[in-house]
Amino acid sequence: MGGAASIPVAEPGGAPASGGHAGAEGGDGDACVVGPPARHEAPYPELDPAKAGCGSWALVDNVCCAQYCADDPKSESCGKCEGTDQCVAVSSKGCISGEWPEVHCVGDDEPWHYSRSTHYGITNGGACGFGYYGICTTADKFQDTDPTLAAKCDAFCKAYPALCQDPAGITLRGNFAAPQGNYYTQFWPSLPGERDNYLSCGECFELERTKSDGSEYQPGEEGYTAPVVLQVTDSCPCSANSKWCCGSGRDHCAEVKSDTLDFTYGCPLPPGDLPLEHDPEPEESIHLDLSDITMARLQSGDPNGGIVDGVIATKYKRVPCPVIGNIYVWLLPGASDYYFAMSAVNATGPGSMTKVEAELASGDWIAMQRDGNYTSARPQERYGTWVVPQGAGPFALPISLRFTSPTGEVVEATGSIKQFAPTDPQQDPATYYIDTGVQFARTP
């Protein structure tokens, strides 16, 4: 599938390498990226604009895309320029599934990428369908952040202590992010299907706050906070977040280069270097919309600390997921012999799943599908659970599961689903997580 992609290296001090884009620094070149894509996703189904459900957005290439006023880089709609030629839609490349370069392994010395991050609150309803996994931790209670969440997490952590533990020396739980929607709905050409494989769900990144010029804060210096490790659990769709989540190098990059923020990077492929109508490049950065817990840690070092800045300069790199324990599945309520839906969480290595299979009562294996209950015009707002294909049953308890990692590793969890709901009456059936007893290898 091709050799490793060439990624420009930054010069000391955080500035972009001469003649390159502000995309990456460090690393030994052993980034597990292959490309270019061998095939491309299919066109989106043609829709009647009146029935597409785009609202104030525009239907572009059969998907809903945000609009803004071209003469106002801070605008997020055409409210002030509607009906004029200044009302423009973002490129559909930012609104559909992103054809990002394939990643099949994660090394210990991946390259850093420059970016910038916003924050969006705390929610267990993220698009990946992970629920309370990734939020709750025994290390921090979040009472000041959200007392209701603290109570929910107490119950969750009593039921699933392994899912609330941080690895030694790392703050992971509570740190989660929503990348831009066309990264969340990655399309990898080596997989079956035409689009929307959700391969960002579960991926892990180390994230560090930097100064606006890309240079690092030093320990002890005012503004310094320790780097964090986070997992992808959600999506930041372009259509609702046009300012930040429409992809690097597109449209609203003027915002981060404004007099107010004075970022000298974060848009590594600005308009003019590449056309707006381009597929993602290896050196491009993704935008990470952070949980409030993560943003607070990066601004104050405390998950319950204050958040002063709405957007911060950052750099990030992909890391092997430092999770504790086995792969778990969150089995959603309503499971039966003929249908169930679930999410697979807590995978090590790349952190994501390329395939989930379930064993039928006949002994045959059936590949589960990503939830297809969505409007095709808004692919980035899909929900990333795995569901049994219609008419595929019956199943018989206990049900065995099989998981495939992007590395190609396959692990089988024999008889892991023993009942369709928790037997403990004190346990919330809406948060029923099952320890599968298996885990991917640390490295491919």
Buried (B, 14 or more C-beta within 10 A) or exposed (E): EEEBBEBBBBEEEBBBBEEBBBBBBEBEEEBBBBBBBEEEBEEBEEBEEEEBEBEEBBBBBBBBBBBBBBEBBEBBBBEEBEEEEBBBBBBBBBBBBBBBBBBBBBBEEBBBBBBBBBBBEBBBEBBBBBBBBBBBBBEBBBEEBBEEBBEBBBBBBEBBEBBBBBEEEBBBBBBBBBBBBBBBBBBBBBBEEBBBBBBBBBBBBBBBBBBBEBBBBEEEEEEEBEBBBBBBBBBBBBBBBBBBBBBBBBBBBBBBBEEEBEBBBBBBBBBEEBEBEBBBBBBBBBBBBBBBBBBBBBBBEBBBBEBEBEBBBBBBBBBBBBBBBBBBBBBBEEBEEEBBBBBBBBBBBBBBBBBBBBBBEEEEEBBBBBBEEBBBBBBBBBBBBBBBEEEBBEBEEEBBBBBBBBBEBEBBBEEBBEEBEBEEEEBBBEBBBBBBBBBBEEEB
